[in-house]
Amino acid sequence: MLVAFSVTPIGAGESVGDAVAEAVRVVRASGLPNRTDAMFTTVEGEWDEVMAVVKQAVDAVAAVSPRVSLSLKADVRAGVTGALTAKVEHIERVLAE
């Protein structure tokens, strides 16, 4: 499965970058395939392992903020691996034609 998520600290001041960086640090330390862009971090893996990483990322932000907003979108597709890169590669091939 792929899970794209965003965690936002609320009530921790105007700058949220340091808290968000801690969430991304958790994701990268998980060892699961992942990608971070300006809006979301996407993680690929099995349900339980991905959701555990999301929870740990939220906990990392909650450690420095009294409130956390979580946005999450999931693509649940049994038996598929490598979707994190395959989906983008397909689009790039089509665009190159």
C-alpha positions in Angstrom: 0.0 0.0 0.0 1.0 3.6 -0.5 0.1 6.2 2.2 0.6 9.9 1.5 0.4 11.9 4.7 1.0 15.3 6.1 1.4 16.3 9.7 1.1 19.9 10.8 1.8 21.1 14.3 -0.9 23.5 15.6 -0.2 26.0 18.4 3.6 25.6 18.2 4.3 29.0 16.6 4.6 30.3 13.1 7.4 28.1 11.9 6.6 24.4 11.6 9.6 23.2 9.6 11.6 21.8 12.5 8.7 19.8 13.8 7.9 18.5 10.3 11.5 17.5 9.8 11.3 15.3 12.9 8.3 13.5 11.4 10.3 13.0 8.1 13.3 11.7 10.2 11.0 9.0 11.7 9.8 8.0 8.2 13.4 7.8 6.8 14.6 5.8 9.8 11.8 3.2 9.2 13.6 1.7 6.2 10.4 1.7 4.2 10.4 3.2 0.7 9.4 6.8 1.0 9.4 10.2 -0.8 8.9 13.6 0.6 7.7 16.6 -1.4 6.5 20.1 -0.5 3.0 18.9 0.6 3.2 15.2 1.6 5.4 12.3 2.6 4.5 9.0 0.9 5.4 5.7 2.4 5.1 2.2 0.9 4.7 -1.0 2.8 2.2 -3.3 4.5 -0.7 -1.8 6.3 0.5 -2.4 9.9 4.1 -1.2 9.2 3.0 1.9 7.3 0.4 2.9 9.9 3.0 2.4 12.7 5.3 4.8 10.9 2.5 7.4 10.5 1.7 7.1 14.2 5.4 7.5 15.2 5.6 10.6 12.9 2.5 12.1 14.5 4.0 11.3 18.0 7.2 13.1 17.0 5.3 16.2 16.1 3.1 15.9 19.2 6.2 16.0 21.4 6.8 19.6 20.4 3.2 20.8 19.7 0.0 20.8 21.8 -2.1 19.8 18.8 -1.4 18.0 15.5 -3.3 17.9 12.3 -3.0 14.8 10.1 -4.0 14.5 6.5 -3.8 11.0 5.0 -4.6 9.4 1.7 -4.0 5.6 1.0 -3.9 3.4 -2.0 -4.6 -0.1 -0.7 -3.7 -2.7 -3.4 -2.8 -6.2 -2.4 0.2 -7.8 -4.0 1.7 -4.7 -5.5 5.2 -3.5 -4.6 7.3 -0.8 -6.1 4.3 1.5 -6.7 6.1 4.4 -5.2 8.4 4.7 -8.2 6.4 2.7 -10.8 3.5 5.2 -10.9 5.8 8.1 -11.6 7.9 6.3 -14.1 4.7 5.4 -16.1 3.7 9.0 -16.2 7.2 10.1 -17.3 7.2 7.5 -20.1 3.8 8.8 -21.4 4.9 12.4 -21.2 8.1 11.6 -23.2 6.1 10.2 -26.1 
